[in-house]
Amino acid sequence: MTLRTPSRDGGHGRNRGRTRTRRPAGPALLAVLAAGAVLLSGCSASGSGHDRSSGTAQEDGRRTRGGNPAPAPGGTAQGAPGTAGRADGTTEGEDDGRRTQEPPPDYLSTFALDVDTASWGYARRTLADGKLPDPGTVRPEEFVNSFRQDYRQPDGNGFSVTVDGARTDAADWSLMRVGLATRAGAGHDRRPPAALTFVVDISGSMAEPGRLDLVRTSLDLMTDRLRDDDSVALVAFSGEAETRLPMTRLDGNRQRVHQAVDRLRPTDSTNVEAGITRGYDTAVQGRRAGATNRVVLLSDALANTGTTSADALLQRIDGARRDHGITLFGVGVGSDYNDSFMERLVDKGDGHTVYVSDAEEARRVFCDELPAQVELRARDAKAQVSFDPRNVERFRLIGYDNRRVADDSFRDDSVDGGEVGPGHTVTALYAVRLRPGASGHVATATVRWLDPDGRAPHEESGRVEASALTGGGWEQAAPRFQVTAAAAYLASSLRERGGGWEAVPGAVGLGRLSEITGRLAERTEDPEVRQLSEAVRQARRLLG
C-alpha cells in the first residue's frame, strides 16, 4: 500500500460501536427558526456531506490482500506473543484510550471502523447555547471524523490507507494519523435502487420546534431527491405504531408519499418498541431483491412506554439484518435526545446515527448522506495497527473506547465490524512516544473488510517511518492534519474536565488553539473549520 504525506484538501466516514452512555445537549432552538425556508431551497445547492475525499501525495509502501497475515510488529525477530481477548472485547494489556499506559505485549491496536459524528454535533450545539457539554458525551474520534480529510481515493472498491504524523510540543511524543478512504459512488443515477422504510416518532415531545416539523420537511425533500425506481414506506409511532404507507414505488406516487408525510402530527407517548417492531415488519414485507433495504428511524429516542430498554429490541433488529439484509440508519432530533438508546439500536442494525439540529444539517443528511448510504463499499471492516517495539515506547489510540476489538479477532470475519459507504473516510489518531534515536519503521496499519455482495475478505496496508513523526511540528503540517489535531485537542479539553481522562499529549491551551483554528478557517475557506474555530472560542470563554 502507499504511505502518503498530507496534501491540501478533502473526505468523511461511517459507524460501528459498542455501548455508550450519553446525556443530551442543552436546548437551542434559534438555529432552526429558518429551517423551513432553507430546506425548501432543495438539495441541489448542497455540495458538502460525506461523499468527499481527495488528495495526492508521495508513495512509499506495500500491500497485502486476501488472507495474507498483517505485518509483524516491525518485523522483529523475537515477535511478541499473542494477546488474548477479554470478555468486554478489548485486548488484555491494551489501554482503554483514557490514559497512556504501558503498551500491550504484542504492540497491536485493533478496532472496528466507525465514523459517527454525533458527539461533535452535540458539543457544538451545547457550546453555542453558552454551556459546556457533559464530559461523558465528548468522544474525540467523533470530533476528528467530522471534518474533511486529504486521503487519496483507491482505484477499486476497497480502501486506500494513509499513515502520516507530526511532532507535538511534548517531549518524544508525536501524533500519528491513520486514514482510510473508499472510492466515491457511481453517482445518483447508477447506484442500486433503494427500499427505505421511514419510522417516524410522532410523540408529544416531537412537537418542539426543530423536531417533527424538521422531519416532515426533510422527508419531503428526500422524496423529491430519490429516483423513480426507489421505494419508500412510512410508519408513525407514539403510544402505538401504524403503517401510514406500505412499501410504494415512487414512480407516479410521489404526491401520495408527500400527503402521507404532511399528515404526520405529534400525539402522546413514545413507544419505540412498537415503532421498531412495526417498522421492521413493514420493511420485511416490502423487501425488494437487488435493492438496498434500510429502516430509517427518526426520533428523539425518549422512550417512555412499551419496552424502554434497547436490549429487548436488539434481537429483532439483528434478526432482520442477518435474515433479510435490512440495515438501520438513525436520525436523532431535539434538544433532549437519548443518544445512547439510539446508538445501541443502530449498532445492532449495522448502520450509523447522525444528529440533526438545524436546516443545514437536515439537508446534508437527507440530500447527501442517506442517498450515498444506499450503496456499500465494505462490510464488517476492522483496522489493526502494528507498532514496532524497537522504535515505539508507548502509544495511545485517541478515542474509539467502545469499538475495541480483541487482536486475535481481527481476521475472524464472524466478529462484527463497521459498514462503510462510497466516498467515505475514517480517521484514527494515535499519540506515539518514540524511543530515543528512533529511526526506520514505526507502524503498519492494515484494514480488513468483506465484499458487500460475495462477502469475500480483502486487506490493504500502509506504513509510516520515524522521519514522518519527528520532522516538523503539527502546527506546520498540512492544513487537514492540523484540523485533525485541533479537533482532538478541543475534545481533550472538554473531556478531561470530568476526570478519568488524561489530556492528549502535546495539548495546547484554548487561547493558542483559537489562534490556530482561526488561521485554518481562513486558509481552508471551509465552513466546517469555521465552526471548529468558533467552538474553540466558545469553549475558551466558558472555561475561562
C-alpha positions in Angstrom: 0.0 0.0 0.0 1.1 3.6 -0.2 2.4 5.8 2.5 1.1 9.3 2.0 2.1 12.6 3.3 -0.8 15.1 3.7 -1.8 17.3 0.8 -4.2 20.1 0.7 -7.8 19.0 1.0 -10.7 16.5 1.0 -13.2 13.3 2.8 -15.6 11.7 5.6 -16.9 8.5 7.2 -19.2 5.8 8.9 -20.1 3.9 12.1 -19.6 0.9 14.3 -19.6 0.7 18.0 -20.4 -0.9 21.3 -22.5 0.5 24.2 -22.2 4.2 25.1 -23.7 6.4 27.8 -24.5 10.0 26.8 -26.5 12.9 28.0 -28.3 15.3 25.8 -27.1 18.7 24.8 -28.9 21.7 26.2 -31.9 23.4 24.4 -31.2 25.5 21.4 -34.0 26.5 19.1 -32.7 29.7 17.4 -30.7 27.7 14.9 -33.8 26.1 13.4 -36.2 29.1 13.1 -35.3 29.4 9.5 -35.4 25.6 8.8 -38.4 25.6 6.5 -37.1 28.4 4.3 -33.6 27.0 4.0 -34.7 23.4 3.4 -37.3 24.3 0.9 -34.5 25.7 -1.3 -33.9 22.0 -2.1 -31.0 19.6 -2.3 -29.4 20.8 -5.5 -27.4 23.6 -3.9 -25.7 21.3 -1.4 -22.2 20.2 -2.3 -21.0 19.1 1.1 -21.7 15.9 3.1 -19.9 12.7 3.5 -19.1 11.9 -0.2 -15.9 13.9 -0.1 -12.4 12.6 -0.2 -9.4 13.6 -2.3 -5.7 14.3 -2.2 -2.4 13.3 -3.6 0.9 12.6 -2.0 4.2 10.7 -2.1 4.3 6.9 -2.2 6.3 4.5 -0.2 4.6 1.3 1.0 3.4 -2.2 0.4 0.1 -4.1 0.1 -1.5 -7.2 1.5 -4.6 -8.8 0.1 -7.0 -11.7 0.9 -6.0 -13.8 3.8 -2.3 -12.7 4.0 -1.2 -12.0 7.5 -0.8 -8.5 8.8 2.8 -7.4 9.0 4.5 -8.5 12.2 5.3 -5.6 14.7 8.2 -4.0 12.9 9.4 -7.4 11.6 11.2 -8.0 14.9 12.9 -11.4 15.1 11.6 -12.3 18.6 7.9 -11.5 17.7 5.9 -10.7 20.9 3.5 -13.4 22.0 -0.2 -13.1 21.0 -2.6 -11.5 23.4 -5.9 -13.0 24.5 -9.1 -11.0 24.2 -11.1 -10.0 27.3 -14.8 -10.5 27.8 -15.5 -6.9 27.1 -14.0 -7.1 23.6 -10.8 -5.3 24.4 -7.3 -6.7 24.4 -5.6 -7.8 27.5 -3.0 -5.2 28.4 -4.3 -2.6 25.9 -5.1 0.8 27.3 -8.7 2.0 27.2 -7.9 5.2 25.4 -8.1 7.3 28.5 -4.5 7.1 29.9 -1.1 6.4 28.4 -0.4 3.0 30.0 2.2 0.5 29.0 1.6 -0.8 25.5 0.3 -4.4 25.1 3.0 -7.1 24.7 2.1 -7.6 21.1 2.2 -3.9 20.2 -1.1 -4.2 18.4 -4.1 -1.9 18.4 -7.4 -3.3 16.9 -10.8 -1.6 16.4 -13.9 -1.7 14.3 -14.3 1.2 11.9 -16.6 4.0 12.9 -17.3 7.5 11.7 -20.1 8.7 13.9 -20.1 12.4 14.2 -23.0 13.0 16.7 -20.7 13.8 19.6 -19.3 16.8 17.7 -22.8 18.0 16.8 -24.0 17.8 20.4 -20.9 19.6 21.7 -21.1 22.4 19.1 -24.8 23.0 19.8 -24.2 23.0 23.6 -21.3 25.4 23.3 -23.4 27.7 21.1 -26.0 27.7 23.9 -23.4 29.0 26.3 -23.0 25.7 28.1 -20.2 23.2 28.4 -21.0 19.7 27.2 -21.0 16.9 29.8 -17.6 15.3 29.6 -19.2 11.9 29.2 -20.7 13.0 25.9 -17.4 14.0 24.4 -15.9 11.3 22.1 -12.7 12.5 20.5 -12.9 10.2 17.5 -16.3 11.7 16.5 -14.8 15.2 16.7 -11.9 14.0 14.4 -14.2 12.3 11.9 -16.4 15.4 11.5 -14.0 17.1 9.1 -12.8 16.7 5.5 -9.5 14.9 5.1 -6.9 14.7 2.4 -6.6 11.0 1.7 -6.5 9.8 -1.8 -9.3 7.5 -3.0 -8.5 4.0 -4.1 -8.9 2.9 -7.7 -11.1 -0.1 -6.8 -13.9 -0.9 -4.4 -11.7 -1.3 -1.3 -9.8 1.2 0.8 -6.7 3.3 0.5 -4.5 3.5 3.6 -2.7 6.7 4.6 -0.4 6.9 7.6 1.4 10.2 8.5 2.3 12.2 11.5 4.0 15.2 13.1 5.7 16.2 16.4 3.9 17.6 19.3 5.2 20.1 22.0 5.5 17.2 24.5 9.0 15.6 24.5 9.3 12.5 22.4 5.5 12.5 21.7 4.1 12.6 18.1 0.7 12.4 16.6 0.1 9.7 14.1 -2.8 9.8 11.7 -4.2 6.6 10.2 -6.6 7.5 7.4 -8.8 5.1 5.4 -10.8 6.1 2.3 -13.2 4.5 -0.1 -13.8 5.4 -3.7 -16.7 7.8 -4.5 -20.0 6.3 -5.6 -21.0 5.7 -9.2 -23.5 8.6 -9.0 -27.2 9.0 -8.2 -28.3 7.5 -11.4 -26.1 4.4 -11.3 -26.4 3.3 -7.7 -28.6 0.3 -6.8 -32.3 1.1 -6.1 -33.4 1.8 -2.6 -36.2 0.4 -0.5 -36.5 2.7 2.6 -38.9 2.3 5.5 -39.1 5.6 7.4 -40.1 5.1 11.1 -41.1 8.4 12.4 -41.6 9.4 16.1 -44.8 11.5 16.4 -44.9 11.5 20.2 -45.7 14.6 22.2 -42.0 15.5 22.7 -41.6 15.8 18.9 -43.9 18.9 19.0 -40.9 21.0 20.0 -39.8 23.3 17.1 -37.0 21.7 15.3 -38.2 18.1 15.7 -41.3 16.8 13.7 -41.5 20.0 11.6 -37.9 19.5 10.5 -38.6 15.8 10.0 -41.6 16.4 7.7 -39.7 19.0 5.6 -36.7 16.7 5.4 -38.8 13.7 4.2 -40.5 15.8 1.6 -37.0 16.8 0.3 -35.9 13.2 0.4 -39.0 12.1 -1.6 -38.1 14.5 -4.4 -34.5 13.5 -4.3 -35.0 9.8 -4.7 -35.3 8.1 -8.1 -38.4 6.7 -9.7 -37.3 3.1 -9.2 -36.8 3.7 -5.5 -39.5 2.7 -3.0 -40.5 4.1 0.4 -42.7 3.1 3.3 -43.8 5.2 6.2 -44.5 4.0 9.8 -45.6 6.5 12.5 -45.4 5.7 16.2 -46.3 7.3 19.5 -48.1 5.1 22.1 -48.7 2.7 19.3 -47.4 2.2 15.8 -49.2 2.5 12.5 -48.2 1.9 8.9 -49.2 5.1 7.1 -47.8 3.9 3.8 -46.8 0.4 2.7 -43.7 0.0 0.5 -44.5 2.1 -2.5 -42.5 2.7 -5.7 -42.0 6.4 -6.2 -42.7 6.4 -10.0 -46.1 8.1 -10.3 -46.6 8.1 -6.5 -44.6 11.0 -5.1 -47.7 13.0 -4.3 -49.1 10.1 -2.3 -45.9 10.0 -0.3 -46.0 13.8 0.3 -49.5 13.5 1.5 -48.6 10.8 4.0 -45.7 12.8 5.3 -47.7 16.0 5.6 -50.3 14.2 7.8 -47.7 13.4 10.5 -48.8 15.3 13.7 -47.5 14.9 17.3 -49.6 13.0 19.7 -48.7 11.5 23.1 -46.2 9.0 24.5 -43.1 7.4 22.9 -43.3 3.6 22.3 -40.0 3.0 20.4 -40.6 -0.8 20.7 -43.9 -0.5 18.8 -42.3 1.7 16.1 -39.3 -0.6 15.6 -41.4 -3.7 15.5 -43.9 -2.3 13.1 -41.1 -0.7 11.0 -39.2 -3.9 10.6 -42.4 -5.9 9.8 -43.2 -3.3 7.1 -39.6 -3.4 5.8 -39.6 -7.2 5.6 -43.0 -7.4 3.9 -41.9 -4.8 1.3 -38.3 -6.1 0.9 -37.0 -5.8 -2.7 -34.5 -8.2 -4.1 -31.5 -6.4 -5.6 -32.2 -3.2 -3.7 -30.7 -1.7 -0.6 -33.3 -2.3 2.1 -33.0 0.0 5.0 -35.0 1.2 8.0 -34.6 4.9 8.8 -35.6 5.8 12.4 -36.3 9.5 13.1 -36.8 10.2 16.8 -35.6 11.9 19.9 -35.4 8.3 21.3 -37.0 9.3 24.6 -38.9 6.0 25.1 -41.4 6.1 28.0 -43.9 3.4 27.2 -43.6 -0.2 26.0 -40.1 -1.7 26.2 -37.8 1.2 27.2 -34.6 -0.8 27.2 -32.6 -1.2 24.0 -31.7 -4.8 25.0 -35.3 -6.0 24.3 -35.2 -4.7 20.7 -31.8 -5.8 19.7 -32.8 -9.4 18.8 -35.5 -8.2 16.4 -33.1 -5.8 14.7 -30.3 -8.3 14.5 -32.6 -10.9 13.0 -33.8 -8.6 10.2 -30.2 -7.7 9.5 -29.0 -11.3 9.3 -32.0 -12.9 7.6 -33.0 -10.1 5.2 -30.1 -7.8 4.9 -32.1 -4.8 6.3 -29.9 -2.2 8.0 -30.8 0.7 10.3 -30.0 4.4 9.9 -30.8 6.6 12.9 -31.5 10.3 12.7 -31.7 12.0 16.1 -33.5 15.3 16.7 -34.4 17.5 19.6 -32.6 19.3 22.5 -33.4 16.3 24.8 -32.2 13.3 22.9 -31.4 9.8 24.2 -28.4 9.2 22.1 -27.2 6.1 24.0 -30.5 4.4 23.3 -30.4 5.3 19.6 -26.8 4.3 19.3 -27.4 0.8 20.7 -30.2 0.2 18.3 -28.3 1.4 15.2 -25.1 -0.6 16.2 -27.1 -3.8 16.2 -28.6 -2.9 12.9 -25.2 -2.4 11.1 -25.9 1.2 10.5 -25.0 4.6 11.9 -26.6 7.5 13.6 -26.4 11.2 13.0 -27.9 14.2 14.9 -29.8 16.9 13.1 -30.4 20.3 14.9 -31.0 22.7 12.1 -31.9 23.0 8.4 -28.4 22.8 7.0 -27.7 19.6 8.9 -31.0 18.1 7.7 -30.3 19.0 4.1 -26.8 17.4 4.4 -28.3 14.2 5.9 -31.2 13.7 3.6 -29.7 15.1 0.4 -26.2 13.8 0.7 -25.6 11.2 3.3 -28.7 9.0 3.1 -28.6 8.7 -0.7 -24.9 7.9 -0.6 -25.6 5.2 2.0 -27.8 3.3 -0.4 -24.5 1.8 -1.8 -22.0 0.0 0.3 -18.2 -0.4 -0.2 -17.4 -2.7 2.7 -19.0 -4.8 5.4 -17.5 -5.7 8.8 -14.5 -3.5 8.3 -11.8 -3.5 11.1 -8.4 -1.9 11.4 -5.3 -3.2 13.1 -2.2 -1.1 13.7 1.1 -2.9 14.4 3.8 -0.8 16.2 7.5 -1.6 16.0 8.7 -2.1 19.7 12.3 -1.2 18.6 11.2 2.4 17.9 7.9 2.8 19.9 8.0 3.1 23.7 4.2 3.9 24.2 1.2 4.5 22.1 -2.4 5.6 22.7 -5.4 5.5 20.4 -7.3 8.7 21.0 -11.0 7.7 21.5 -12.6 4.6 19.9 -13.1 3.4 23.5 -16.3 1.4 22.7 -15.0 0.0 19.5 -12.0 -2.0 20.6 -11.7 -5.5 19.2 -9.6 -8.3 20.5 -6.4 -8.5 18.5 -6.9 -12.2 17.7 -10.4 -11.4 16.3 -9.0 -9.1 13.5 -9.3 -11.9 10.9 -12.3 -13.6 12.5 -15.0 -12.5 10.0 -17.8 -13.5 12.3 -16.8 -10.6 14.6 -18.8 -7.6 13.8 -17.1 -4.6 12.2 -18.2 -1.4 10.5 -20.2 -0.9 7.3 -18.7 1.8 5.0 -20.2 3.5 2.1 -18.7 5.2 -1.0 -16.6 8.3 -0.8 -16.2 8.0 3.0 -13.1 8.4 5.1 -12.2 7.0 8.6 -9.5 8.7 10.7 -7.8 7.2 13.8 -5.4 9.4 15.7 -2.7 8.0 17.8 -0.3 9.6 20.3 3.0 7.8 19.9 6.1 8.1 22.1 9.2 7.2 20.2 12.3 5.7 21.8 15.4 7.9 21.8 17.2 7.8 18.5 14.2 6.1 16.8 14.7 5.5 13.0 13.1 3.4 10.3 9.8 1.6 10.6 7.3 2.8 13.3 3.9 1.3 12.4 1.9 -0.6 9.8 -1.9 -0.1 9.6 -4.0 -2.8 8.0 -7.7 -2.6 7.2 -9.7 -5.8 6.6 -13.2 -5.9 5.2 -15.7 -8.1 3.4 -17.1 -7.5 -0.1 -20.7 -6.3 0.3 -22.0 -8.9 -2.1 -19.9 -12.0 -2.0 -18.5 -11.3 1.5 -15.0 -12.3 0.3 -12.3 -10.9 2.6 -9.8 -8.2 1.5 -7.0 -6.4 3.2 -4.9 -3.3 2.5 -2.0 -1.8 4.4 0.1 1.3 4.8 3.2 2.0 6.9 5.0 5.0 8.3 8.6 5.8 9.2 10.1 7.6 12.2 11.1 10.5 9.9 7.4 11.3 9.3 6.8 11.7 13.0 9.9 13.6 14.0 10.1 16.2 11.3 8.1 19.4 11.7 5.6 20.2 14.4 1.9 19.6 13.9 1.3 23.4 13.5 3.5 23.3 10.4 1.8 20.2 8.9 -0.6 20.2 6.0 -3.9 22.0 6.8 -6.0 18.9 7.1 -3.6 17.3 9.5 -3.8 20.5 11.6 -7.6 20.3 11.6 -7.5 16.7 12.8 -5.1 17.6 15.7 -7.0 20.7 16.6 -10.3 18.8 16.8 -8.7 16.2 19.1 -7.2 18.8 21.3 -10.5 20.6 21.7 -12.2 17.3 22.6 -9.4 16.6 25.1 -10.0 20.0 26.8 -13.7 19.3 27.1 -13.3 15.6 28.1 -10.7 15.9 30.8 -12.8 18.2 32.9 -14.7 15.1 34.2 -11.6 13.3 35.5 -10.6 9.8 34.4 -9.2 11.2 31.2 -5.7 12.2 30.6 -5.0 15.1 28.2 -3.8 14.2 24.7 0.0 14.6 24.8 1.1 18.0 23.5 -2.3 19.5 24.1 -2.2 23.3 23.7 -4.2 25.9 25.6 -7.5 27.0 24.2 -6.2 30.5 23.6 -3.5 29.3 21.3 -5.8 26.7 19.8 -8.2 29.5 18.9 -5.5 31.3 17.0 -4.5 28.2 15.1 -8.1 27.3 14.2 -8.8 30.9 13.1 -5.9 30.7 10.7 -7.1 27.3 9.5 -10.6 28.6 8.8 -9.2 31.4 6.6 -6.7 29.1 4.9 -9.1 26.3 4.1 -12.2 28.5 3.5 -14.1 25.6 4.8 -17.4 26.4 6.8 -16.9 23.3 9.0 -13.5 24.5 10.0 -15.0 27.9 10.8 -17.5 26.1 13.1 -14.5 24.4 14.8 -12.8 27.8 15.3 -16.0 29.2 16.8 -16.4 26.2 19.1 -12.9 26.7 20.4 -13.6 30.4 21.1 -16.8 29.5 22.9 -15.1 26.8 25.0 -12.3 29.2 25.9 -14.9 31.8 27.2 -16.8 29.1 29.2 -13.7 27.6 30.7 -12.1 30.9 31.5 
